[in-house]
Amino acid sequence: MPQVLSRTGKVVLIFLLALSASEFVVRGPVRFLRATDFNDFISPYIQAKALVAGLDPYSPQTLVRLWPEGARRHDFLAEDLANGSLIINHGIPTAYPPACLFLLTPFALLSWPVAHFAWLITNLVLFGLLIQAMLQLAGFGEQDWRAYLLIAFALALAPFHTGIAAGSIVIVTVCLSGIALSAAQKRNPMLAGLLFGLAVCLKPQIGLPFLAYYFLRRCWPLCLAAASVVLVAGALPLARLAGSGTSWLRNYQMDNKILLSTGILSDFTERNPIRFSLINLQVLIYALSRHALAASYLALMISGAAFLVWIVLVLRNEPADELLEISAILVWSLLPVYHRLYDASLLIVPVCWGLKEFSGRYQPYARTTLLLILPFLVPGGSALEQLQISGRIPETIARSWYWTAIALPHQVWLLLLLGLLLLQTMRVRAALKIKTETVPDAVAA
């Protein structure tokens, strides 16, 4: 049922909306417009240009040679290219799959200044459509105060700010996935599959958890549509590179190996000066154990066990609460492998579920979900890390166990607790279903 607020409540909500919208504009689009020389979009943009030209998109030499006019050529480009550390130190060329670069070719046909602005517009349009999709998923009407709180939440989530400011492909991927969820709810599997397929092509680790759910639910038209998109988008760039006689696979494998093993950006140890901008479970386990290999194995084991529990609970339940079940797998998907803060923009889905169930049967779980997500309204780990680097944290605190193991990785702790909470909610829902089914049988007997 719609939940209507008093006049005072409406004033408070309008204030929150204005505040979150202002923060969103300043911390997102404004920062992106100022980052015209170097951001997360420039490398895939150049790599897509290389693909169009039939060159190796994963070659550091190609990347530097095609560096666009209108973007300053930083000194580190020539220096790190010469000593072979460009990928290790800066993560470029990126290891995005060929299908992703193929989808970016329309931007590659534009000059860098135009493509830079067009990418921002694409992000903002899709972000608006994502909010609309979340409102439809929750079933909020214009008079329902939860609709305005959902909009304010979306505008205030720091992962969206950081992702848009950095020009990260993840924001477009999350938006496409959220819009696809709404299409699936409207019984439009072809459109949903198309959008999920695009999401998998752009960033597989974001799109695949959504598809895992629909695969378990045996939504074959949706899954087949998504698979078709992935196959076509993957085959066309491979055909282009094969046709030009370009040898690219070795560099692609090397880029992935460096990213996941020796690269600084994905490193969760002290070697990475911004490691607490990562939100994967290795960051937390390493802070507790100081053993990198153990952290990697434990993160995979814990997440793998949670994934198996999720599968069992999904199969035990009827598909009556898709938002809850998808929210659970999305949270757990952030923990086993490399993820940065802006990947937590996926939390918009559990926010939507939490507001939908705010006064429903699972009220305690829904409200706790929102409380656990509230700290993501600020870039917590990164902010605390910068305070420490700038010397604003007293040395006694900075060296303490609490600071390193609790305060700095607090967002990882929150994701872990949120994942467990959502699994518990699914378990309670399954138990209630079994109890409801057995009581009438007992009465009949």
NUKE-565767 format. One line per field, with one value per residue: residue number from 1; x, y, z of N, C-alpha, C in turn. Coordinates in steps of 0.1 Angstrom, whole numbers. Layout:
% residues N
num [NUM:...]
n.c1 [X:...]
n.c2 [Y:...]
n.c3 [Z:...]
ca.c1 [X:...]
ca.c2 [Y:...]
ca.c3 [Z:...]
c.c1 [X:...]
c.c2 [Y:...]
c.c3 [Z:...]
END
This chain:
% residues 445
num [1:2:3:4:5:6:7:8:9:10:11:12:13:14:15:16:17:18:19:20:21:22:23:24:25:26:27:28:29:30:31:32:33:34:35:36:37:38:39:40:41:42:43:44:45:46:47:48:49:50:51:52:53:54:55:56:57:58:59:60:61:62:63:64:65:66:67:68:69:70:71:72:73:74:75:76:77:78:79:80:81:82:83:84:85:86:87:88:89:90:91:92:93:94:95:96:97:98:99:100:101:102:103:104:105:106:107:108:109:110:111:112:113:114:115:116:117:118:119:120:121:122:123:124:125:126:127:128:129:130:131:132:133:134:135:136:137:138:139:140:141:142:143:144:145:146:147:148:149:150:151:152:153:154:155:156:157:158:159:160:161:162:163:164:165:166:167:168:169:170:171:172:173:174:175:176:177:178:179:180:181:182:183:184:185:186:187:188:189:190:191:192:193:194:195:196:197:198:199:200:201:202:203:204:205:206:207:208:209:210:211:212:213:214:215:216:217:218:219:220:221:222:223:224:225:226:227:228:229:230:231:232:233:234:235:236:237:238:239:240:241:242:243:244:245:246:247:248:249:250:251:252:253:254:255:256:257:258:259:260:261:262:263:264:265:266:267:268:269:270:271:272:273:274:275:276:277:278:279:280:281:282:283:284:285:286:287:288:289:290:291:292:293:294:295:296:297:298:299:300:301:302:303:304:305:306:307:308:309:310:311:312:313:314:315:316:317:318:319:320:321:322:323:324:325:326:327:328:329:330:331:332:333:334:335:336:337:338:339:340:341:342:343:344:345:346:347:348:349:350:351:352:353:354:355:356:357:358:359:360:361:362:363:364:365:366:367:368:369:370:371:372:373:374:375:376:377:378:379:380:381:382:383:384:385:386:387:388:389:390:391:392:393:394:395:396:397:398:399:400:401:402:403:404:405:406:407:408:409:410:411:412:413:414:415:416:417:418:419:420:421:422:423:424:425:426:427:428:429:430:431:432:433:434:435:436:437:438:439:440:441:442:443:444:445]
n.c1 [8:4:24:18:31:31:28:50:68:71:84:109:117:120:140:161:162:171:195:210:209:225:249:254:257:280:300:300:293:306:332:340:340:361:382:397:421:430:414:392:380:395:415:400:386:407:416:394:395:419:410:391:409:421:443:464:446:455:481:507:523:508:487:500:509:485:474:451:446:440:440:462:496:509:539:545:537:556:578:570:563:587:601:585:564:539:514:515:517:496:475:468:472:437:421:397:373:373:347:336:351:343:316:321:330:313:319:346:348:345:361:383:375:348:339:344:325:302:302:297:271:258:261:246:220:213:215:193:173:177:170:142:136:140:121:98:102:99:73:64:43:35:27:39:61:84:93:105:125:140:150:165:184:197:209:226:244:277:293:282:288:317:321:310:325:351:347:341:333:317:294:276:272:259:236:224:219:201:179:173:164:139:126:125:107:84:77:92:112:130:140:151:170:186:197:209:228:244:254:270:289:302:312:319:319:300:276:272:263:236:225:230:210:186:192:191:164:154:147:147:143:152:178:189:187:205:228:231:236:261:277:276:286:311:322:324:345:367:367:374:400:413:410:427:450:462:481:470:463:482:491:467:462:484:479:456:468:487:470:456:475:502:498:495:470:451:461:459:475:500:516:500:490:464:447:425:404:394:369:367:368:394:408:400:405:433:441:436:451:476:486:489:483:467:446:435:427:409:389:378:368:349:331:324:311:289:277:268:250:231:222:208:188:174:164:147:127:98:97:89:100:120:137:149:163:181:194:209:228:241:254:272:287:304:325:344:364:385:373:364:354:333:320:302:279:260:245:222:202:196:189:165:150:149:135:111:102:100:80:69:65:90:102:122:146:147:150:174:190:190:203:228:237:238:264:277:271:291:325:339:363:383:383:391:416:430:430:448:471:476:485:467:457:464:495:495:469:468:486:473:456:429:423:435:423:396:385:395:389:361:339:340:335:309:296:300:285:260:256:253:230:211:210:201:175:164:164:146:123:120:115:91:74:74:62:37:26:24:7:-21:-23:-22:-44:-64:-60]
n.c2 [-12:23:47:76:108:133:170:181:160:158:181:176:155:167:184:165:154:176:181:157:156:178:170:148:160:176:158:139:143:169:166:147:161:177:160:156:148:124:94:67:60:67:48:24:37:45:19:8:24:14:-12:-7:2:-22:-29:-41:-40:-44:-38:-20:-3:4:17:41:52:59:78:103:134:165:154:155:144:125:125:100:81:77:70:48:31:26:12:-9:-10:1:-12:-25:-3:15:1:2:-8:-15:-46:-52:-73:-82:-80:-59:-37:-36:-28:-2:11:30:54:56:65:92:123:128:149:152:126:122:139:128:103:110:120:97:81:97:97:69:65:79:64:40:47:51:25:11:23:13:-15:-16:-8:17:45:80:93:80:80:65:64:88:87:66:77:98:82:69:90:98:78:70:53:56:83:82:64:77:100:90:80:53:22:6:19:23:-4:-13:2:-7:-33:-29:-18:-39:-57:-46:-48:-76:-81:-71:-90:-91:-108:-108:-82:-78:-99:-90:-66:-76:-91:-72:-60:-81:-82:-58:-57:-85:-95:-80:-83:-111:-123:-116:-130:-155:-159:-159:-181:-202:-200:-209:-193:-195:-181:-155:-160:-172:-151:-132:-147:-148:-122:-119:-137:-127:-101:-108:-123:-106:-85:-103:-114:-91:-85:-109:-107:-86:-96:-94:-100:-106:-120:-129:-105:-98:-119:-114:-88:-95:-112:-96:-77:-92:-104:-92:-65:-31:-18:-38:-49:-60:-56:-39:-28:-15:18:27:7:4:14:-7:-33:-60:-92:-101:-79:-74:-99:-101:-78:-88:-112:-108:-124:-129:-150:-168:-150:-148:-174:-179:-160:-168:-193:-187:-171:-189:-209:-194:-189:-214:-219:-199:-208:-232:-221:-205:-224:-237:-219:-203:-181:-155:-133:-117:-95:-97:-121:-117:-94:-106:-123:-104:-89:-108:-113:-93:-98:-120:-115:-91:-59:-25:5:18:-3:-11:2:-15:-19:-5:-21:-39:-17:-9:-31:-31:-7:-13:-34:-21:-17:-41:-78:-86:-67:-60:-71:-57:-30:-32:-38:-14:2:-9:-2:25:37:37:60:77:79:58:40:50:77:77:66:85:105:94:92:119:127:134:116:106:90:70:59:53:32:12:-19:-19:2:-6:-31:-29:-2:10:-11:-11:-10:-34:-51:-44:-52:-79:-86:-77:-95:-119:-113:-110:-136:-149:-138:-149:-176:-175:-168:-191:-209:-200:-203:-231:-237:-225:-241:-266:-263:-260:-286:-302:-293:-302:-330]
n.c3 [0:-7:10:26:34:60:57:69:67:40:34:46:30:5:10:15:-10:-25:-14:-18:-46:-52:-41:-57:-83:-79:-70:-89:-120:-123:-114:-132:-156:-152:-153:-178:-189:-179:-171:-161:-185:-207:-215:-224:-244:-262:-268:-281:-304:-314:-320:-340:-360:-365:-350:-323:-294:-268:-265:-250:-264:-286:-273:-262:-286:-299:-282:-275:-292:-275:-250:-223:-226:-203:-183:-173:-192:-213:-198:-182:-202:-214:-194:-190:-172:-173:-173:-148:-130:-136:-147:-174:-208:-204:-192:-203:-220:-256:-265:-250:-259:-285:-282:-275:-297:-311:-297:-301:-326:-324:-317:-289:-270:-276:-274:-247:-234:-245:-233:-206:-208:-217:-193:-175:-186:-186:-159:-149:-161:-147:-121:-126:-133:-109:-93:-105:-101:-74:-71:-64:-60:-70:-47:-27:0:0:-25:-31:-12:-22:-46:-35:-21:-42:-55:-36:-31:-27:-43:-69:-74:-74:-95:-117:-118:-123:-147:-151:-166:-152:-142:-163:-168:-145:-146:-170:-162:-141:-154:-171:-151:-145:-170:-171:-150:-161:-179:-203:-217:-239:-243:-217:-217:-238:-227:-204:-217:-229:-206:-196:-216:-213:-186:-172:-145:-133:-147:-149:-123:-122:-144:-135:-116:-132:-148:-129:-123:-146:-168:-198:-224:-218:-210:-233:-251:-240:-242:-269:-276:-263:-277:-304:-300:-291:-312:-335:-330:-328:-353:-367:-358:-365:-393:-398:-393:-368:-339:-308:-285:-267:-254:-243:-224:-208:-198:-182:-164:-151:-139:-121:-105:-102:-105:-92:-87:-81:-59:-26:-5:16:-4:-22:-22:-21:-12:4:-10:-23:-22:-19:-3:4:12:38:51:48:63:88:90:77:57:24:5:20:24:-1:-7:14:10:-14:-6:15:1:-19:-4:5:-19:-26:-6:-12:-37:-29:-13:-32:-49:-32:-28:-41:-70:-58:-47:-62:-60:-34:-36:-58:-48:-27:-41:-55:-36:-25:-47:-49:-31:-35:-55:-72:-67:-69:-51:-66:-78:-59:-65:-72:-49:-51:-57:-34:-17:-29:-24:4:10:-2:14:38:57:57:59:64:79:100:89:65:73:87:66:51:70:71:46:46:54:30:17:19:8:25:33:15:21:49:45:30:49:67:51:47:72:92:110:142:151:170:167:140:139:153:159:157:139:115:110:115:112:87:67:69:52:39:59:64:39:41:64:54:33:47:62:42:32:54:56:33:41:63:50:34:54:65:44:42:67:64:44:57:79:69:59:82:96:78:81]
ca.c1 [0:12:26:18:37:25:34:64:76:73:94:121:121:124:153:170:164:179:209:216:211:236:261:256:263:294:310:300:296:315:346:344:343:375:392:397:434:432:404:391:374:404:421:391:384:419:417:383:401:428:402:385:420:427:456:463:441:461:495:510:529:496:480:507:509:472:469:443:448:430:443:477:504:516:553:546:534:568:587:566:563:601:606:576:556:527:502:516:515:484:464:465:458:428:419:383:373:371:333:334:358:334:305:326:334:307:326:359:347:345:373:383:367:334:336:344:312:291:302:290:256:253:260:235:207:211:213:179:165:179:161:129:134:140:108:88:104:93:59:61:35:40:24:45:73:95:98:114:137:148:157:176:194:204:217:236:254:291:298:278:297:330:322:308:337:362:344:341:323:308:281:267:269:249:224:218:214:189:168:169:155:125:121:122:95:73:76:97:125:139:146:159:182:195:204:219:239:253:261:280:300:309:319:313:317:288:264:269:254:221:222:230:197:176:195:185:149:151:142:155:143:160:192:193:188:217:240:232:243:275:283:277:295:324:327:327:359:377:368:381:414:418:411:438:463:468:483:466:459:493:490:454:465:494:471:448:477:492:459:451:486:513:494:493:456:443:469:452:486:506:522:490:487:450:441:412:394:389:359:367:370:408:413:397:412:447:442:435:460:488:490:482:478:456:435:429:420:397:379:371:361:338:322:319:301:277:270:261:238:222:216:199:177:167:157:137:117:91:102:80:107:132:146:157:173:191:202:218:239:249:263:282:295:314:335:355:374:388:362:366:342:322:313:292:267:250:237:209:191:191:182:152:142:148:124:99:98:103:69:63:66:105:106:135:157:147:155:188:197:192:213:242:241:240:278:282:268:304:336:345:376:392:384:400:430:436:433:460:483:479:490:457:453:475:503:491:457:471:493:465:449:415:423:438:415:382:381:398:381:348:329:341:328:294:292:300:273:248:254:248:217:201:208:192:162:159:162:134:112:117:109:77:67:72:53:24:21:22:-4:-33:-23:-24:-58:-72:-59]
ca.c2 [0:36:53:90:115:146:181:183:149:161:192:170:147:176:189:155:152:187:179:145:159:187:162:140:168:181:147:130:149:180:160:140:171:183:150:154:143:109:88:52:58:70:36:16:45:43:5:7:30:4:-23:-2:2:-35:-30:-48:-31:-47:-35:-7:6:10:27:53:58:64:87:112:149:170:149:157:132:126:120:86:73:73:64:34:23:22:2:-21:-10:8:-20:-27:9:23:-7:4:-9:-23:-60:-54:-83:-76:-76:-46:-27:-36:-20:12:16:43:65:56:72:106:129:126:158:149:112:124:145:119:93:116:121:83:78:104:92:56:66:83:52:31:51:48:11:7:27:3:-27:-15:-5:30:56:93:98:71:87:57:67:100:83:58:86:104:72:66:102:101:67:74:45:63:95:79:58:87:109:83:75:39:14:-1:26:20:-18:-15:8:-16:-45:-25:-16:-52:-63:-41:-55:-90:-81:-68:-102:-88:-115:-105:-69:-81:-106:-81:-57:-83:-95:-60:-58:-91:-79:-46:-60:-98:-98:-73:-89:-126:-127:-114:-141:-168:-161:-163:-194:-211:-199:-215:-183:-198:-171:-144:-165:-174:-137:-127:-155:-145:-109:-121:-144:-118:-90:-113:-128:-95:-80:-113:-114:-79:-87:-120:-102:-77:-104:-89:-110:-98:-128:-129:-93:-98:-128:-107:-78:-101:-118:-85:-71:-101:-109:-83:-51:-24:-14:-48:-54:-57:-55:-25:-23:-6:29:30:-6:4:17:-20:-37:-74:-98:-102:-67:-76:-110:-97:-69:-96:-123:-104:-135:-127:-162:-172:-141:-151:-187:-178:-152:-177:-204:-182:-167:-201:-215:-186:-190:-227:-217:-191:-217:-241:-213:-201:-236:-240:-208:-198:-168:-145:-121:-116:-84:-102:-132:-110:-86:-115:-128:-92:-85:-118:-113:-82:-102:-130:-111:-77:-49:-12:11:21:-15:-12:9:-26:-18:2:-32:-41:-5:-9:-42:-26:3:-20:-42:-13:-19:-54:-89:-88:-53:-59:-74:-46:-18:-34:-37:0:7:-14:5:40:42:38:73:84:70:56:35:59:89:74:63:98:112:89:96:134:129:139:106:104:78:59:54:47:19:3:-31:-15:11:-13:-43:-25:11:12:-20:-12:-12:-48:-57:-41:-61:-93:-86:-76:-107:-129:-109:-113:-151:-153:-134:-159:-188:-173:-168:-205:-216:-195:-210:-245:-237:-222:-252:-277:-260:-265:-301:-307:-290:-312:-344]
ca.c3 [0:-7:24:24:45:64:51:74:62:26:34:49:19:-5:14:13:-24:-30:-8:-25:-60:-53:-39:-69:-94:-76:-68:-100:-133:-123:-113:-145:-166:-149:-155:-193:-193:-176:-162:-164:-198:-218:-220:-233:-256:-272:-272:-291:-316:-320:-326:-353:-369:-367:-342:-310:-284:-255:-266:-244:-274:-294:-264:-261:-299:-302:-272:-283:-291:-265:-237:-220:-226:-190:-184:-169:-203:-220:-188:-178:-214:-216:-184:-190:-159:-176:-168:-134:-122:-139:-151:-188:-213:-195:-196:-207:-231:-269:-267:-244:-268:-297:-279:-273:-310:-315:-290:-307:-339:-321:-311:-275:-262:-279:-268:-232:-231:-248:-222:-194:-211:-216:-179:-168:-192:-181:-144:-148:-165:-136:-110:-130:-133:-95:-88:-111:-95:-60:-72:-56:-67:-68:-34:-17:4:-2:-39:-30:-4:-31:-55:-27:-18:-54:-58:-25:-29:-31:-55:-82:-76:-77:-108:-128:-118:-128:-161:-151:-174:-143:-139:-174:-167:-134:-150:-179:-154:-133:-164:-175:-141:-147:-182:-168:-142:-170:-187:-216:-216:-250:-239:-205:-222:-246:-218:-196:-226:-230:-193:-195:-225:-208:-174:-169:-131:-128:-154:-147:-112:-126:-153:-127:-110:-142:-152:-119:-125:-159:-178:-210:-235:-214:-210:-247:-257:-234:-247:-283:-276:-260:-288:-315:-297:-290:-325:-344:-328:-331:-368:-372:-355:-374:-406:-400:-390:-356:-328:-296:-274:-257:-246:-235:-213:-200:-191:-171:-154:-143:-132:-110:-97:-99:-107:-80:-85:-75:-48:-13:6:18:-17:-29:-13:-20:-11:11:-19:-27:-12:-19:11:6:19:52:56:49:74:100:90:71:48:11:-1:28:22:-14:-6:23:4:-24:1:21:-10:-26:5:5:-32:-26:3:-20:-47:-23:-9:-44:-54:-22:-27:-53:-74:-54:-42:-70:-55:-23:-40:-66:-39:-20:-49:-59:-25:-24:-59:-46:-21:-38:-65:-73:-69:-63:-44:-75:-81:-49:-70:-72:-37:-53:-57:-20:-12:-35:-17:18:10:-5:26:50:67:54:67:67:83:107:79:55:79:89:53:48:80:67:33:49:54:16:12:18:4:38:33:8:29:60:40:27:62:73:43:49:85:101:120:151:148:179:162:127:140:161:152:154:128:103:108:116:107:73:59:75:42:36:70:61:29:47:73:46:26:57:66:31:31:66:52:24:49:71:40:30:66:66:33:46:78:59:37:65:88:63:58:96:99:70:87]
c.c1 [9:13:28:23:29:33:48:73:80:84:108:126:126:138:164:173:173:194:216:218:223:249:265:263:277:304:310:303:306:330:350:347:357:386:393:410:436:421:402:385:384:411:412:387:395:419:406:388:410:421:396:396:426:441:453:458:447:476:498:516:518:489:487:507:496:466:463:448:437:432:458:484:513:530:554:544:547:577:583:565:577:606:596:567:543:514:503:513:502:473:460:476:450:426:405:383:370:356:330:340:349:322:308:330:327:314:340:359:347:358:372:375:352:330:335:331:301:291:295:275:250:251:248:221:204:209:198:170:166:170:146:126:132:126:97:89:98:78:55:53:40:37:31:59:86:101:108:127:146:156:168:187:203:214:228:246:267:296:294:286:310:331:320:320:349:359:344:330:313:294:271:263:258:236:216:212:201:177:163:161:141:118:117:109:83:71:80:111:135:147:155:171:191:203:213:231:249:261:272:292:308:318:313:310:305:275:261:261:239:217:222:216:187:179:189:170:145:143:149:154:152:175:197:195:202:229:242:240:258:283:286:288:309:330:331:341:369:378:376:396:421:420:422:451:470:469:481:465:469:493:478:456:475:487:463:457:483:482:456:462:496:509:491:478:448:449:462:462:491:513:513:486:473:442:428:401:388:379:358:372:385:414:412:405:427:450:443:447:474:494:482:476:466:444:427:421:407:386:371:363:348:327:316:308:288:269:262:248:227:215:205:186:168:158:146:125:110:97:92:87:121:142:155:167:184:200:213:230:247:259:275:292:306:326:346:367:375:376:366:353:331:315:301:279:256:241:224:198:187:185:168:144:140:137:111:93:99:92:62:66:81:110:119:147:158:154:170:196:200:203:227:247:244:254:283:277:280:314:345:360:386:394:393:414:437:439:446:472:486:484:480:452:465:482:499:478:460:478:485:459:435:414:425:428:400:378:383:390:367:337:329:333:313:289:291:287:260:245:248:233:207:199:199:178:156:156:149:122:109:111:94:69:64:61:38:18:17:10:-17:-34:-27:-39:-67:-72:-67]
c.c2 [13:41:68:97:128:157:183:172:152:171:185:162:155:181:178:153:163:185:168:148:169:180:154:148:172:169:138:137:161:175:153:150:178:173:146:148:128:105:74:50:60:58:28:24:44:28:2:13:20:-8:-19:-2:-11:-37:-37:-39:-33:-44:-21:2:12:20:41:60:65:74:99:127:155:165:150:144:133:120:105:76:68:66:50:25:17:11:-9:-21:-2:1:-22:-15:16:14:-5:-2:-18:-37:-63:-64:-76:-72:-62:-35:-25:-26:-5:18:29:55:67:64:87:111:128:136:155:136:114:129:135:107:98:116:107:78:84:99:78:56:70:72:41:34:48:33:6:11:17:-10:-27:-13:8:40:70:98:90:78:79:59:78:96:74:67:93:95:70:78:104:89:71:66:51:75:92:73:67:96:103:79:60:33:8:6:23:5:-20:-9:-1:-28:-41:-23:-30:-59:-59:-47:-69:-91:-79:-79:-98:-95:-112:-92:-71:-88:-98:-72:-64:-88:-84:-58:-68:-88:-67:-50:-73:-100:-90:-80:-103:-130:-126:-126:-154:-170:-165:-177:-204:-211:-205:-206:-184:-187:-159:-148:-167:-160:-131:-134:-151:-131:-110:-127:-135:-107:-95:-118:-117:-89:-90:-115:-103:-81:-98:-115:-93:-84:-99:-99:-102:-107:-129:-117:-92:-107:-121:-96:-84:-106:-107:-79:-79:-106:-99:-68:-44:-21:-25:-54:-50:-57:-41:-19:-13:5:32:17:-6:11:5:-25:-53:-80:-100:-91:-69:-87:-108:-88:-77:-106:-119:-116:-134:-139:-168:-163:-144:-164:-186:-170:-160:-188:-199:-178:-179:-208:-207:-187:-204:-226:-209:-200:-226:-233:-208:-212:-240:-231:-207:-185:-157:-132:-120:-106:-89:-112:-126:-101:-94:-119:-116:-88:-95:-118:-102:-87:-111:-125:-96:-68:-36:-6:13:9:-17:-4:-2:-25:-11:-9:-36:-29:-5:-20:-37:-16:-4:-28:-34:-15:-33:-65:-91:-74:-52:-61:-62:-34:-20:-33:-23:6:3:-7:20:44:43:51:82:74:66:52:45:72:88:72:76:106:107:93:111:137:134:129:104:91:67:52:46:34:8:-8:-26:-7:3:-24:-40:-13:13:2:-21:-15:-27:-56:-56:-50:-75:-95:-86:-88:-118:-126:-112:-128:-155:-149:-144:-172:-186:-173:-182:-212:-212:-202:-225:-246:-234:-233:-264:-275:-264:-280:-307:-305:-300:-326:-345]
c.c3 [0:7:22:36:48:56:55:68:47:25:36:37:7:-2:12:-2:-30:-26:-16:-39:-61:-51:-51:-80:-92:-76:-80:-113:-133:-122:-126:-156:-164:-152:-170:-197:-190:-166:-167:-178:-209:-224:-229:-245:-267:-277:-282:-304:-323:-326:-340:-364:-372:-360:-329:-299:-270:-255:-260:-254:-283:-286:-264:-275:-303:-292:-278:-281:-282:-251:-234:-220:-213:-192:-181:-181:-210:-210:-185:-190:-216:-207:-182:-178:-161:-170:-153:-126:-124:-144:-166:-197:-204:-201:-199:-219:-245:-271:-261:-253:-280:-294:-277:-286:-314:-309:-296:-320:-337:-316:-296:-267:-264:-272:-253:-227:-233:-238:-210:-197:-211:-202:-173:-173:-186:-166:-142:-151:-154:-125:-114:-129:-118:-89:-93:-104:-81:-60:-65:-65:-64:-54:-23:-13:1:-16:-38:-22:-13:-40:-47:-24:-30:-57:-48:-24:-35:-42:-68:-84:-81:-91:-119:-129:-124:-143:-162:-159:-165:-141:-151:-173:-156:-139:-160:-172:-147:-142:-169:-164:-142:-159:-179:-160:-151:-180:-202:-216:-227:-247:-227:-209:-230:-237:-209:-204:-227:-217:-192:-204:-219:-196:-169:-154:-125:-134:-151:-135:-115:-134:-145:-121:-120:-148:-142:-120:-138:-168:-191:-221:-231:-215:-225:-254:-253:-240:-262:-285:-273:-271:-300:-312:-294:-303:-334:-342:-331:-346:-373:-370:-363:-388:-409:-397:-377:-345:-315:-284:-263:-248:-238:-222:-203:-191:-179:-160:-145:-134:-119:-100:-92:-99:-93:-77:-78:-63:-35:-2:7:5:-24:-19:-12:-19:-4:3:-26:-17:-13:-6:14:14:34:58:58:61:87:101:85:62:35:5:6:26:9:-13:3:17:-6:-17:8:11:-17:-17:5:-8:-32:-17:-5:-31:-41:-19:-21:-49:-45:-23:-41:-57:-71:-50:-49:-65:-43:-28:-49:-57:-32:-29:-54:-48:-24:-36:-58:-38:-26:-46:-65:-76:-62:-58:-54:-79:-71:-53:-72:-60:-39:-53:-43:-13:-17:-27:-3:19:7:7:39:61:64:63:72:72:90:98:69:61:82:77:49:57:76:54:36:48:40:10:12:14:15:38:27:15:41:56:37:39:68:65:45:63:95:111:129:149:157:173:149:128:148:153:148:141:115:100:109:109:92:64:63:64:38:47:68:50:33:55:65:38:35:60:55:29:43:63:43:31:57:62:36:42:68:56:37:57:73:51:45:75:82:62:71:99:91:76:99]
END
